[in-house]
C-alpha cells in the first residue's frame, strides 16, 4: 500500500511538471531562487536567527530534561521501585548492595536441561 501511495504522488508531480521548454526554464529559475533565499535567510535577518538560536537552546534544555524525566520514570516503573518508597525507607534499613533482578526466572530455570553426550576421549 505504501508503494502505491508513493507511486501516486510521484505520478501527480510528473503530470504537473511543464512540457514547454520556456516553462521548464522558468520553473527551474524559481526553484533555484527559492533555494538561494532559504540558504541566505540568516544573512538577511540576523536578529531573527539570533533570537531563534536562543529559543533553540532553551528548547534543547527542556527536551533533555523531559527525556531524563521520562527515562527515570520508566526505569522506576520497570524496576518496581518508586521515589516515595525509597524516601520512606531509611538508609540503615537498606542492604549495602541492592541486587536488581530482571524478569521472573529463577537461577534453577536458567540452567540448561540437556547438554548432549560427553565426548569420548581416546577413541
N, C-alpha and C positions, 0 to 999 in steps of 0.2 A: 504494500500500500504506500509505503514511503517513497519508493522509486516512481510510482505512478504520479504522486504529487509533485515530485521534483521535475519529472518529465513535463507535466502540465505547465508549471511555472516557466521552465526554460522555453517551451514552445510558445507561450504567450509573449515572452520577451522577444524572441526571434521574430514573431509576427509583427510586433510593434516597431521593430527597427526599420528605418527608412531604406528604400532601394535606390533612390536617386542619389547620384554622386554629390551633388551640392548639399542635399540634406544630411548625408553622412558626414561631410566635412564640417557642417555647422554643428551637428551633434557632438563630433569629436572635439571641436573647439570649445563648446560649452562645458563638456565634461572635464577637459584639461584645465580650463579656467576655474571651475569649481574646486577641483583637487588642489590647485595652487592657492586659492583663497583659504581653504581649510588648513593647509600646511603653514600658511603665514599668518594665522589668526592672532597668535600671541605677539607677533612683531607689531601688529597694528593696534592691539588692545592690551597693552602691558598691565594696566591696572586690573582689568578683569581677570587676566591669567594669574596675577599675584594673589588676588583675593580667592580665586579658585584653588590655588595651591594651599592657602591657609585652610580652606574648608576641607581639602583632601587630607591634610594632616590630622585634623580633628576627626574626620570620618574614619581614618585608619586606626586611630586610638580607640574609638568606640567599637570598631569592628574587632580589634584584638581583645578588648575587654569582654565583649559579648561571646566571642569564641572561647575564651578561657572560662567564662561562667558556664557556658553550655557543656564544655568538656568536664569541668568539675562536677556539675550536677549529674551528668551521665556516669561519671566514674563512681560517685557516691551511690547512685541508683544500682549500678551493676555489682558493686562490692557489698551492698546491703548495709552500709554504714551511712548515717546522716550526721550532719553537723551538730544537731541537737543532742544526739546520744553521745557523741564524743565530748561535748562540753559538759554534759551532766556527770559523766564518769570522771573520777579524779585520776591523776597520774599514778598514784600509789596502787590503785586497783588494776591498772593495766599491766600486762606482762611486758618484759623488757623488749621482746621482739614479737610482733604480731605477724603470723604467717597467713598469707592470703591464699585461699584455695579457689580454684576456678572449676566450675562445673559440679556435677554430682557424683563423679566417680570416686570410689574408694581405692586405696593403694592395691588391694587384692584384685580389683576389677582391671587394673592396668597391666597385670602380669599375663603374658600370653598363655593360652591353654595348651597349645601344642607347638612343638618346635621341630618335629621331624626326628628321624632316627639319627643317632650319633654316628659319625663316620668311623668306619673300622680302620684302625691303623695296622700296618704290616701286611696288608693283602695285596 
